């Protein structure tokens, strides 16, 4: 019925591969990064979380699937990057927008599947896009990192012939999404787990506390004995 009214069913697939240079927003100097993607003003999906990123990098390899009808307006996808908080609301970091008006018109008019290609490498279907956030004081857009994505519009027929799972779920194909790298890995070694869970700021504080305790221990237990030996050596 929808086809007869001039609408054409389509599937939009966005893959979030990885990110870099994302700001560290937690007080301990790290971020628990995840992404949301919204088509127009209604449909929204989100990735899983890359916990305890301390260098602005995150690995996801996460597929989002949106059933849509063409033509639709407006033709844009909004991708936002967030910091996950367990005990309070998630922290918004920045966002970017993909305008796919051209691709939507081609897909609708010719009933074909269309990919957005890297503008610098036209044969590459992965491309980096920048995140920005408006500075409240100056009103200027400030760069807040980058995300590597793939973006494709599939006809209903092609989507049925090339099925793909959400996230990294089955069927994991078209394209295959490998497990993410650089994530927290469970270990029976408590020092290794602490190293993964603590951010740079927390590590600096712990090192400072340990140094202070060592100085106190030295001054209280070792210092008097050294002073006594020094006085004895001088006097006798």
N, C-alpha and C positions, 0 to 999 in steps of 0.2 A: 504494500500500500504506500509505503514511504517512497519507494522508487518511482511509483506512478505520479506522485506529486512533485517530481523534479528533484528529489533528494537522492543522493548516492551514498550508500553505506560504505564505510571505510574504517580502517584500523590504523591508528597512529602508535608507533613504537619509539620510545625514547630510552636509550641506554646511558646510564651514568657510569662512566668507567673509573675515573679517578679525579682527584683535585690537588691543588698545590697553592701555597701562599695564603691559606685561609687564616685569618687573625686568631690569636689565642685569646679567648674571652674569660676563661676561668681564672680565679685568683692565683692558682698554683702554676699558671703558665701553660695550659693545654686546653684542648677543646674536644668535646664528644660530638663529632660531626655527622649530620645526616642532611638529606636533601628532600625537598618536596617539588613536585611538578604539577602545574595546573594548566589545562587546556581551556582557553577562554575564561569564563567566570564561574564554571560549575565543577568540572571533573578535576579531582586532585588525587595524586598518588604520592607515596613516600618510600625512601630507601630504608635499609637497615642502618645501624649506627656504627661508625668507626670510633670506638672509644679510645680516649687518652692519647690523641694526636698531639705531640709536642713540637712538631716542626711544620705544621700547616698542611701536611700531606694526608690524604686519605684514599683508601682503595675500596671500591664498591662492586663494580661489574654487575650492575643491577638493572633489570629491564622493567619498564613501566608500559602498560598496554592500555590504550584508550579507544573504545569504540565510539566513532563519531559519524556524523552525516555531513556530506558536502552538497551544496555550498553551505558554509557556516560562517558566522561573523561574530566577533573578529577572529582573524587567523593568526593567533599568537599563542605561544606557550611561555608561562612564567616559571622559572626555576629559582627556588630560594634555598639558601644554605642556613642551617640552624645549628645551635649548640644544645645538646640534650641535657636536661637537668632532671635528676631523680626526685628531688624534694621541693621543687618549685616549677614555675612555668618555663618552657624552653625559651632560649635566647635567640632572637632573630639576628642574623649577622649581615646578610646582604642578599640581593637578587639580581637576576638578569632575564632578558626576554628574547625569545626566538620568534621572529616574524616569518611565517611560512605561507604568506599570501600567494606568492608566485607558485610554490609547489602545490598548493591546494587547487589553484586554477588549472594547472596542468593535469593534475590527477582527475579533477572533475570533468574537464572538457574532453580528455582523451581516454579516460577510464584506464589509467596505467598507474603503476606504483612509482613513487618518486622518493629519492633520497636527497638530503641536503649534504653537499660536499664541502670539504675544506676549501675556503676561497683562495688559499695559498697553494694547496696541492689538490687539484681538481679530481684526481683519481682516488683520493683518500676520503672515506666516509666517516672518519672521526675528526672532530675539530674542537679546538679550545675556544671557550668564550669567557669573557671577564665578568666578574661580579663588581658591582658598585653600590655605594651607599652615600646618601646625601649628608654632608656635614651640616649639623644644625646651626653652627655659628656663621659659616661662610656661604652656605648654600651650594657649594661645589660638590661634584660627584667624586668620591674617593674610591680608588681601586681596592677591592677586598678579596683578591685571589682569583683563581681560575678553575674551571671544571672542563673535563674532556667528555664529550657526549657524541652519541650517534642519534640521528633523527630521520625517521622514515614514515612515509604515508603508504599504506598497502591497500590495494583493492580488496574487497571482500573475498574474491576468488583466490588471490595470491595468499591472503592470510590463512585461508583454509588449506591450501596446498603446502604452505610453509609454517606450520604451527610452532609456537614458541611459548614457553612458560613464563609466568611472572617472577620477577626477581632472578634467582638462579635455579628456579624450579623446573621440573620436567614438563614437556620436552625441552631440554636445554640445548637449543640449536637456533641457527639463523639470526645471529651468530651464536656460537658456543661461548658461554661466559665462565671463565675459570674462577676458582675460589679467590677471594681478595687476599692481598699480601699485607704484611706489616700490622696485622691485628694482634690483640692480646692473646697469648697462648698460655694455657694452664700449665703450671709447673709445681712440683712438690718442694722446690727450692724457694723458701720464703723471701730470700733476698732478690731472686729473679722476679718474683711476683710483685714485690714492692717497687722494683726498678721500673716495671711496666705500668704500675698503677699511679705512681707519684709523678707529678709534673716537675719541671725544672725548678720552679719556685719552692715547692715543698722540699725537694732534695737539698736546696741551698740552706733552708731553715734547719733541716735535720743535721746537716754537716756543721752548721754553726753551733747548734746545741751540743753536739758531740764534742766539738773543740772546747767549748766552755766547760763541760763536765770534766774533760781531760785536764784542763788547767786547774780546776778546783781540786780534783783528785791529786794532781802533782803537788799543788800548794799545800794541801792539808796533810798528806801522808809522806811524801818524798822530800818536800822542801825543808821541814824542820831538821830532818836527819842530815841533809846536805849542809845546812847552815851550822849545825853543831859540829860536824866534821871539819868544816872550814875554820871555825873559831878555834877548835882544838889544835889544828895544824899551825895556826898563826901563833897561838900562845905557848905551845909546847914544842 
